[in-house]
């Protein structure tokens, strides 16, 4: 019983220190804030509508990981992103793919940059896409501007 208690305490301390390290890493980095007016999917998670902070967890790595966290702290997700090249953006924005009434997080762009980050299609997004192709419904991209 004591061993389990010590193990639990050690795990709590470890998780707490990791959270503090993650907070320290995100300070000083570009963070985007967006009010997302619809429910959306990031990877395997469904996120409710609301205000979100989007930040890159590992800016010095070649494999970018974005963290999306709701303002109230109740919802959050991390997703590994790939690079995408385009024209320089006038304003920072988040791009979502809309399939009927389902939204999927797709890209993040920072103002003044000609490269952005693109999320891989999740299994549920691919399934939704196949389903809608079968009934010949179109998809669209939805762009939301953000602030720093």
Secondary structure as UniProt FT lines:
FT   HELIX           2..26
FT   TURN            27..28
FT   STRAND          31..36
FT   STRAND          40..42
FT   TURN            43..44
FT   STRAND          45..47
FT   STRAND          50..56
FT   TURN            59..60
FT   STRAND          65..70
FT   TURN            71..72
FT   STRAND          76..85
FT   STRAND          93..99
FT   TURN            100..101
FT   STRAND          102..109
FT   TURN            111..112
FT   STRAND          115..119
FT   HELIX           123..134
FT   TURN            135..136
FT   STRAND          139..145
//
